[in-house]
Structures are given as structure tokens and as C-alpha cells.
Amino acid sequence: SALLNEELKAAGFSIESGVAGMPTAFIASHGSGYPVIGILAEFDALPGLSQDAVPERSPIIEGGAGHACGHHLFGVGSVAAAIAVKEWLEETGQDGTIRLYGTPAEEGGNNCGKIILLEKCAFDVCHSAIMVHPSPYEMTTPKVIATSMFEVAYTGKAAHASSFPELGINAADALTIA
């Protein structure tokens, strides 16, 4: 979080730290007017993954936290994108605001940083928000992973379609519409 903040400050962004009660969450902004484009810079460190920059297992701090699943790339890639958009806005004289959201605890499920920021209305000013997630292969159709699961049961009421159709409730129609 601190390193990302340093890079953004050096690039001319204003920084709001400790957003939504999370010490490492932040919003970096540059520009003015519309549209307001949000970029999520996720970062987290998972327990037990501390690792020196060598190809074999070598913890920096035994049992300490470290990055996995490309999480060390999310924030860096998003910061680079935000700086590129800022420079484009300046070079072209276009109106617009770029907001980079530092979202910690990506692995938190419903308690992850971006969900907490969403619940605290941090994205309400955005016209769109995007994020990056590295992959070991190229994708043209991204896979989406839901953070919440729920089960829905549709029930109906049988009725003779030609004699009393108004008495029926078709659960298949409700499912199709949903």
C-alpha cells in the first residue's frame, strides 16, 4: 500500500488514505470532470507465504505473509494503468477523472476490501470501474467468480391450461424471466 501510494504521489495524484476504516485502503485521484473512471488496485498478503526472491522455498519471515495467485501484480498493473490514463488526459486536454482504489484483502470473500468499499459507497461517483487479474493464458472471454452464493427455489401452482389458466402459477416462467 505504501509503495503504491509513493508511486501515485510522485505521478501527481492526490491520495486519501485509510478509506472505509481500512488502514491500507486508499483512493488516489487525478483530473476533474466526467467521466470518472475507477481502477481497482488489489493487494493482499496471505499467511505463511513469506518468500525471498529466489526459486526455492526460502521464507523471509517464517510463517509470515506473502503474495500468491499474482496478487503482487494487481496493484502494480493498476497503478501503471492509472498513470497512463492520467498522462493521456493531460496530453489530450480531455475532461475526466481517474480514481485508483487501493483495495486490500482480496482473498477476504464478502469481507474483502473492494466489497467493503462498495458497501461504503466509495464507487458511487464512478461511471465505470475496472480491474486486472493476471492469468497463465490469454483469455478473450473472462471468467467471473462470484463472491456470494445463494439458492433459489421456484414453486408454482398447477392448473389446466385450457380450462383455468388464470389459476396456474408457472415456476418455469419465473425461472426463465429471472
C-alpha distance (Angstrom), angle and dihedral (degrees) to the residues before:
residue distance angle dihedral
S1 . . .
A2 3.81 . .
L3 3.81 93.1 .
L4 3.80 92.4 49.3
N5 3.81 89.8 48.6
E6 3.82 91.1 51.6
E7 3.82 92.2 52.7
L8 3.79 92.7 47.4
K9 3.81 93.4 47.4
A10 3.81 90.0 49.7
A11 3.82 88.3 52.3
G12 3.81 91.3 53.3
F13 3.80 102.7 -99.6
S14 3.79 122.0 143.4
I15 3.80 112.1 -128.0
E16 3.80 130.2 -145.9
S17 3.82 107.4 -166.5
G18 3.80 132.1 -161.9
V19 3.80 92.9 27.9
A20 3.82 119.0 -175.8
G21 3.80 91.5 5.5
M22 3.82 93.6 -63.8
P23 3.82 111.6 124.3
T24 3.82 94.6 -147.7
A25 3.82 97.8 39.6
F26 3.79 116.2 101.6
I27 3.78 144.8 164.9
A28 3.80 118.6 -139.6
S29 3.82 115.2 -165.2
H30 3.77 137.3 -171.8
G31 3.78 134.2 169.4
S32 3.76 131.9 20.3
G33 3.74 140.4 -107.2
Y34 3.75 131.3 20.9
P35 2.91 143.3 7.2
V36 3.78 101.2 41.9
I37 3.80 108.4 -156.3
G38 3.80 119.4 -165.1
I39 3.78 124.3 -156.7
L40 3.80 119.3 -170.2
A41 3.79 116.0 -139.2
E42 3.77 104.2 -166.1
F43 3.77 122.2 -166.1
D44 3.74 135.3 164.1
A45 3.73 142.0 151.7
L46 3.79 122.0 -136.6
P47 3.81 123.5 -143.9
G48 3.80 116.7 -96.9
L49 3.82 97.3 14.7
S50 3.81 100.7 103.2
Q51 3.81 106.2 142.2
D52 3.79 137.9 173.5
A53 3.83 117.6 -133.7
V54 3.82 94.1 -93.0
P55 3.84 130.8 106.7
E56 3.81 95.6 -115.5
R57 3.80 129.8 63.6
S58 3.81 106.5 -78.0
P59 3.82 115.4 149.5
I60 3.79 116.9 -150.7
I61 3.80 87.8 -154.6
E62 3.80 115.6 17.1
G63 3.81 107.1 -117.6
G64 3.81 90.8 3.1
A65 3.77 125.0 138.3
G66 3.80 124.9 -91.0
H67 3.79 142.9 161.6
A68 3.80 129.5 -80.8
C69 3.80 139.1 169.0
G70 3.80 92.1 33.3
H71 3.79 93.8 -60.7
H72 3.80 90.2 139.8
L73 3.83 86.5 63.7
F74 3.82 100.3 49.4
G75 3.77 97.9 73.0
V76 3.80 95.3 38.4
G77 3.82 93.8 49.1
S78 3.79 92.0 46.6
V79 3.82 93.1 48.3
A80 3.81 89.8 51.2
A81 3.82 90.1 50.0
A82 3.81 92.6 48.7
I83 3.80 91.9 49.9
A84 3.82 90.5 48.5
V85 3.82 91.4 51.6
K86 3.83 90.5 46.9
E87 3.81 90.8 52.2
W88 3.81 91.1 47.3
L89 3.81 91.3 51.0
E90 3.81 90.0 51.1
E91 3.81 95.2 44.9
T92 3.80 94.9 48.1
G93 3.80 98.3 36.4
Q94 3.79 89.6 -128.9
D95 3.78 120.8 158.9
G96 3.75 116.3 -116.8
T97 3.76 145.9 103.4
I98 3.76 126.2 -120.4
R99 3.82 116.0 -155.8
L100 3.76 121.1 -172.8
Y101 3.80 113.7 -160.5
G102 3.79 115.4 -152.9
T103 3.80 100.5 -148.9
P104 3.83 115.1 -173.8
A105 3.80 128.2 -165.8
E106 3.80 98.2 37.9
E107 3.80 91.6 173.1
G108 3.80 93.1 57.2
G109 3.83 97.5 100.3
N110 3.81 108.1 -153.6
N111 3.82 88.9 -0.7
C112 3.79 96.5 53.3
G113 3.78 121.4 124.8
K114 3.79 97.7 -104.1
I115 3.81 92.2 51.3
I116 3.81 91.5 49.4
L117 3.82 89.9 49.1
L118 3.80 89.5 48.5
E119 3.80 91.7 50.8
K120 3.83 89.7 48.9
C121 3.85 89.5 53.8
A122 3.83 94.6 -116.0
F123 3.81 90.9 142.9
D124 3.81 96.4 48.6
V125 3.82 91.7 100.5
C126 3.82 93.7 52.4
H127 3.77 124.6 100.5
S128 3.78 89.2 -163.1
A129 3.78 138.2 -3.5
I130 3.78 128.1 -157.6
M131 3.78 137.6 179.9
V132 3.77 139.4 -171.0
H133 3.79 128.7 -126.4
P134 3.81 119.8 -178.3
S135 3.78 119.8 -132.5
P136 3.81 134.6 -171.0
Y137 3.83 89.2 -124.2
E138 3.79 138.9 33.6
M139 3.79 117.3 -93.0
T140 3.77 129.8 -168.9
T141 3.78 92.9 -179.9
P142 3.79 109.9 46.2
K143 3.76 120.5 -142.9
V144 3.78 114.9 -126.1
I145 3.78 121.2 -147.1
A146 3.80 114.8 -157.5
T147 3.78 117.3 -136.3
S148 3.80 93.3 -154.6
M149 3.77 131.3 45.6
F150 3.77 126.7 -160.4
E151 3.76 137.7 170.1
V152 3.79 124.5 -133.9
A153 3.79 125.6 -164.9
Y154 3.80 118.8 -160.8
T155 3.79 117.9 -158.6
G156 3.74 130.0 -176.2
K157 3.75 143.0 -176.7
A158 3.78 120.9 -117.5
A159 3.80 119.7 -129.4
H160 3.77 134.2 161.8
A161 3.79 105.5 -92.8
S162 3.80 97.0 -143.4
S163 3.81 100.8 34.9
F164 3.81 105.1 36.4
P165 3.83 109.8 5.7
E166 3.81 91.6 150.9
L167 3.83 89.6 65.6
G168 3.81 93.7 57.9
I169 3.79 128.3 92.8
N170 3.79 111.3 -162.2
A171 3.80 111.5 -149.0
A172 3.83 91.1 -172.5
D173 3.83 89.7 59.3
A174 3.81 90.5 51.6
L175 3.80 90.8 50.1
T176 3.81 91.8 48.1
I177 3.80 92.5 49.9
A178 3.82 91.8 47.8
